[in-house]
Amino acid sequence: MDQYSTSELRSQLKIVRRNMANSKEMYDSFVEQEKLLQNELNKRIAKAKNK
């Protein structure tokens, strides 16, 4: 890290924080998608059992 200037470190930190925020948004989206898919699957399984 010694080869980086203070301003470069600040820039890199900003980039990392932005990437972390974007990654969290993507993760949250995947979690929501997984819930929707699991709920739909559960409904279909329950419907099939009631036939």
Backbone as XML, in Angstrom:
<?xml version="1.0"?>
<chain id="A" units="angstrom">
  <residue number="1" name="MET">
    <atom name="N" x="0.804" y="-1.196" z="0.000"/>
    <atom name="CA" x="0.000" y="0.000" z="0.000"/>
    <atom name="C" x="0.856" y="1.273" z="0.000"/>
  </residue>
  <residue number="2" name="ASP">
    <atom name="N" x="2.106" y="1.115" z="0.331"/>
    <atom name="CA" x="2.991" y="2.284" z="0.396"/>
    <atom name="C" x="3.154" y="2.978" z="-0.958"/>
  </residue>
  <residue number="3" name="GLN">
    <atom name="N" x="2.913" y="2.239" z="-2.039"/>
    <atom name="CA" x="3.119" y="2.832" z="-3.364"/>
    <atom name="C" x="1.971" y="3.755" z="-3.765"/>
  </residue>
  <residue number="4" name="TYR">
    <atom name="N" x="0.874" y="3.729" z="-3.016"/>
    <atom name="CA" x="-0.283" y="4.574" z="-3.336"/>
    <atom name="C" x="-0.197" y="5.903" z="-2.598"/>
  </residue>
  <residue number="5" name="SER">
    <atom name="N" x="-0.598" y="6.969" z="-3.295"/>
    <atom name="CA" x="-0.696" y="8.266" z="-2.630"/>
    <atom name="C" x="-1.988" y="8.305" z="-1.817"/>
  </residue>
  <residue number="6" name="THR">
    <atom name="N" x="-2.100" y="9.293" z="-0.964"/>
    <atom name="CA" x="-3.301" y="9.432" z="-0.137"/>
    <atom name="C" x="-4.542" y="9.604" z="-1.011"/>
  </residue>
  <residue number="7" name="SER">
    <atom name="N" x="-4.439" y="10.399" z="-2.054"/>
    <atom name="CA" x="-5.599" y="10.604" z="-2.928"/>
    <atom name="C" x="-5.965" y="9.327" z="-3.679"/>
  </residue>
  <residue number="8" name="GLU">
    <atom name="N" x="-4.968" y="8.533" z="-4.060"/>
    <atom name="CA" x="-5.252" y="7.250" z="-4.709"/>
    <atom name="C" x="-5.940" y="6.288" z="-3.753"/>
  </residue>
  <residue number="9" name="LEU">
    <atom name="N" x="-5.495" y="6.286" z="-2.504"/>
    <atom name="CA" x="-6.152" y="5.442" z="-1.501"/>
    <atom name="C" x="-7.606" y="5.867" z="-1.303"/>
  </residue>
  <residue number="10" name="ARG">
    <atom name="N" x="-7.847" y="7.162" z="-1.256"/>
    <atom name="CA" x="-9.224" y="7.649" z="-1.118"/>
    <atom name="C" x="-10.063" y="7.237" z="-2.320"/>
  </residue>
  <residue number="11" name="SER">
    <atom name="N" x="-9.497" y="7.338" z="-3.493"/>
    <atom name="CA" x="-10.220" y="6.941" z="-4.710"/>
    <atom name="C" x="-10.538" y="5.450" z="-4.700"/>
  </residue>
  <residue number="12" name="GLN">
    <atom name="N" x="-9.558" y="4.660" z="-4.329"/>
    <atom name="CA" x="-9.771" y="3.217" z="-4.266"/>
    <atom name="C" x="-10.820" y="2.857" z="-3.217"/>
  </residue>
  <residue number="13" name="LEU">
    <atom name="N" x="-10.795" y="3.539" z="-2.098"/>
    <atom name="CA" x="-11.777" y="3.304" z="-1.043"/>
    <atom name="C" x="-13.181" y="3.648" z="-1.535"/>
  </residue>
  <residue number="14" name="LYS">
    <atom name="N" x="-13.302" y="4.727" z="-2.269"/>
    <atom name="CA" x="-14.602" y="5.132" z="-2.837"/>
    <atom name="C" x="-15.109" y="4.063" z="-3.800"/>
  </residue>
  <residue number="15" name="ILE">
    <atom name="N" x="-14.223" y="3.554" z="-4.634"/>
    <atom name="CA" x="-14.593" y="2.512" z="-5.595"/>
    <atom name="C" x="-15.042" y="1.249" z="-4.869"/>
  </residue>
  <residue number="16" name="VAL">
    <atom name="N" x="-14.288" y="0.854" z="-3.850"/>
    <atom name="CA" x="-14.625" y="-0.359" z="-3.095"/>
    <atom name="C" x="-15.976" y="-0.198" z="-2.413"/>
  </residue>
  <residue number="17" name="ARG">
    <atom name="N" x="-16.227" y="0.951" z="-1.838"/>
    <atom name="CA" x="-17.512" y="1.187" z="-1.164"/>
    <atom name="C" x="-18.672" y="1.155" z="-2.154"/>
  </residue>
  <residue number="18" name="ARG">
    <atom name="N" x="-18.461" y="1.735" z="-3.335"/>
    <atom name="CA" x="-19.498" y="1.700" z="-4.366"/>
    <atom name="C" x="-19.753" y="0.268" z="-4.815"/>
  </residue>
  <residue number="19" name="ASN">
    <atom name="N" x="-18.686" y="-0.496" z="-5.004"/>
    <atom name="CA" x="-18.835" y="-1.906" z="-5.402"/>
    <atom name="C" x="-19.563" y="-2.712" z="-4.332"/>
  </residue>
  <residue number="20" name="MET">
    <atom name="N" x="-19.254" y="-2.431" z="-3.068"/>
    <atom name="CA" x="-19.931" y="-3.124" z="-1.974"/>
    <atom name="C" x="-21.423" y="-2.804" z="-1.972"/>
  </residue>
  <residue number="21" name="ALA">
    <atom name="N" x="-21.771" y="-1.544" z="-2.179"/>
    <atom name="CA" x="-23.182" y="-1.152" z="-2.211"/>
    <atom name="C" x="-23.897" y="-1.824" z="-3.373"/>
  </residue>
  <residue number="22" name="ASN">
    <atom name="N" x="-23.260" y="-1.842" z="-4.539"/>
    <atom name="CA" x="-23.849" y="-2.501" z="-5.707"/>
    <atom name="C" x="-24.012" y="-3.994" z="-5.465"/>
  </residue>
  <residue number="23" name="SER">
    <atom name="N" x="-23.021" y="-4.597" z="-4.853"/>
    <atom name="CA" x="-23.092" y="-6.033" z="-4.568"/>
    <atom name="C" x="-24.219" y="-6.345" z="-3.587"/>
  </residue>
  <residue number="24" name="LYS">
    <atom name="N" x="-24.403" y="-5.491" z="-2.598"/>
    <atom name="CA" x="-25.485" y="-5.697" z="-1.635"/>
    <atom name="C" x="-26.837" y="-5.591" z="-2.326"/>
  </residue>
  <residue number="25" name="GLU">
    <atom name="N" x="-26.994" y="-4.617" z="-3.216"/>
    <atom name="CA" x="-28.246" y="-4.480" z="-3.968"/>
    <atom name="C" x="-28.510" y="-5.726" z="-4.804"/>
  </residue>
  <residue number="26" name="MET">
    <atom name="N" x="-27.481" y="-6.235" z="-5.455"/>
    <atom name="CA" x="-27.639" y="-7.450" z="-6.262"/>
    <atom name="C" x="-28.003" y="-8.629" z="-5.373"/>
  </residue>
  <residue number="27" name="TYR">
    <atom name="N" x="-27.320" y="-8.767" z="-4.248"/>
    <atom name="CA" x="-27.608" y="-9.865" z="-3.321"/>
    <atom name="C" x="-29.055" y="-9.796" z="-2.841"/>
  </residue>
  <residue number="28" name="ASP">
    <atom name="N" x="-29.486" y="-8.608" z="-2.432"/>
    <atom name="CA" x="-30.863" y="-8.437" z="-1.965"/>
    <atom name="C" x="-31.864" y="-8.804" z="-3.056"/>
  </residue>
  <residue number="29" name="SER">
    <atom name="N" x="-31.549" y="-8.453" z="-4.283"/>
    <atom name="CA" x="-32.411" y="-8.794" z="-5.415"/>
    <atom name="C" x="-32.479" y="-10.306" z="-5.612"/>
  </residue>
  <residue number="30" name="PHE">
    <atom name="N" x="-31.349" y="-10.975" z="-5.501"/>
    <atom name="CA" x="-31.332" y="-12.439" z="-5.630"/>
    <atom name="C" x="-32.106" y="-13.107" z="-4.510"/>
  </residue>
  <residue number="31" name="VAL">
    <atom name="N" x="-31.988" y="-12.572" z="-3.296"/>
    <atom name="CA" x="-32.731" y="-13.124" z="-2.168"/>
    <atom name="C" x="-34.233" y="-12.996" z="-2.421"/>
  </residue>
  <residue number="32" name="GLU">
    <atom name="N" x="-34.663" y="-11.849" z="-2.911"/>
    <atom name="CA" x="-36.087" y="-11.646" z="-3.212"/>
    <atom name="C" x="-36.547" y="-12.592" z="-4.321"/>
  </residue>
  <residue number="33" name="GLN">
    <atom name="N" x="-35.737" y="-12.746" z="-5.340"/>
    <atom name="CA" x="-36.071" y="-13.658" z="-6.434"/>
    <atom name="C" x="-36.182" y="-15.090" z="-5.920"/>
  </residue>
  <residue number="34" name="GLU">
    <atom name="N" x="-35.271" y="-15.485" z="-5.055"/>
    <atom name="CA" x="-35.300" y="-16.836" z="-4.489"/>
    <atom name="C" x="-36.574" y="-17.059" z="-3.686"/>
  </residue>
  <residue number="35" name="LYS">
    <atom name="N" x="-36.982" y="-16.054" z="-2.922"/>
    <atom name="CA" x="-38.217" y="-16.156" z="-2.132"/>
    <atom name="C" x="-39.427" y="-16.335" z="-3.040"/>
  </residue>
  <residue number="36" name="LEU">
    <atom name="N" x="-39.483" y="-15.535" z="-4.096"/>
    <atom name="CA" x="-40.608" y="-15.632" z="-5.031"/>
    <atom name="C" x="-40.670" y="-17.013" z="-5.680"/>
  </residue>
  <residue number="37" name="LEU">
    <atom name="N" x="-39.525" y="-17.517" z="-6.113"/>
    <atom name="CA" x="-39.484" y="-18.831" z="-6.745"/>
    <atom name="C" x="-39.861" y="-19.931" z="-5.756"/>
  </residue>
  <residue number="38" name="GLN">
    <atom name="N" x="-39.348" y="-19.840" z="-4.532"/>
    <atom name="CA" x="-39.664" y="-20.848" z="-3.526"/>
    <atom name="C" x="-41.148" y="-20.832" z="-3.180"/>
  </residue>
  <residue number="39" name="ASN">
    <atom name="N" x="-41.722" y="-19.643" z="-3.054"/>
    <atom name="CA" x="-43.153" y="-19.534" z="-2.763"/>
    <atom name="C" x="-43.998" y="-20.132" z="-3.880"/>
  </residue>
  <residue number="40" name="GLU">
    <atom name="N" x="-43.626" y="-19.858" z="-5.109"/>
    <atom name="CA" x="-44.373" y="-20.417" z="-6.248"/>
    <atom name="C" x="-44.259" y="-21.938" z="-6.261"/>
  </residue>
  <residue number="41" name="LEU">
    <atom name="N" x="-43.069" y="-22.448" z="-6.017"/>
    <atom name="CA" x="-42.875" y="-23.894" z="-5.974"/>
    <atom name="C" x="-43.710" y="-24.519" z="-4.856"/>
  </residue>
  <residue number="42" name="ASN">
    <atom name="N" x="-43.700" y="-23.898" z="-3.696"/>
    <atom name="CA" x="-44.487" y="-24.409" z="-2.571"/>
    <atom name="C" x="-45.981" y="-24.431" z="-2.899"/>
  </residue>
  <residue number="43" name="LYS">
    <atom name="N" x="-46.463" y="-23.385" z="-3.567"/>
    <atom name="CA" x="-47.882" y="-23.347" z="-3.956"/>
    <atom name="C" x="-48.219" y="-24.480" z="-4.912"/>
  </residue>
  <residue number="44" name="ARG">
    <atom name="N" x="-47.344" y="-24.703" z="-5.862"/>
    <atom name="CA" x="-47.605" y="-25.778" z="-6.848"/>
    <atom name="C" x="-47.569" y="-27.160" z="-6.203"/>
  </residue>
  <residue number="45" name="ILE">
    <atom name="N" x="-46.643" y="-27.351" z="-5.289"/>
    <atom name="CA" x="-46.561" y="-28.634" z="-4.584"/>
    <atom name="C" x="-47.820" y="-28.842" z="-3.745"/>
  </residue>
  <residue number="46" name="ALA">
    <atom name="N" x="-48.252" y="-27.816" z="-3.046"/>
    <atom name="CA" x="-49.464" y="-27.933" z="-2.223"/>
    <atom name="C" x="-50.685" y="-28.196" z="-3.090"/>
  </residue>
  <residue number="47" name="LYS">
    <atom name="N" x="-50.757" y="-27.526" z="-4.215"/>
    <atom name="CA" x="-51.885" y="-27.723" z="-5.140"/>
    <atom name="C" x="-51.904" y="-29.161" z="-5.673"/>
  </residue>
  <residue number="48" name="ALA">
    <atom name="N" x="-50.732" y="-29.683" z="-6.003"/>
    <atom name="CA" x="-50.635" y="-31.044" z="-6.529"/>
    <atom name="C" x="-51.044" y="-32.075" z="-5.469"/>
  </residue>
  <residue number="49" name="LYS">
    <atom name="N" x="-50.732" y="-31.806" z="-4.210"/>
    <atom name="CA" x="-51.089" y="-32.729" z="-3.139"/>
    <atom name="C" x="-52.593" y="-32.741" z="-2.873"/>
  </residue>
  <residue number="50" name="ASN">
    <atom name="N" x="-53.257" y="-31.640" z="-3.169"/>
    <atom name="CA" x="-54.695" y="-31.530" z="-2.901"/>
    <atom name="C" x="-55.551" y="-32.112" z="-4.020"/>
  </residue>
  <residue number="51" name="LYS">
    <atom name="N" x="-54.957" y="-32.576" z="-5.060"/>
    <atom name="CA" x="-55.728" y="-33.150" z="-6.183"/>
    <atom name="C" x="-56.141" y="-34.559" z="-5.881"/>
  </residue>
</chain>
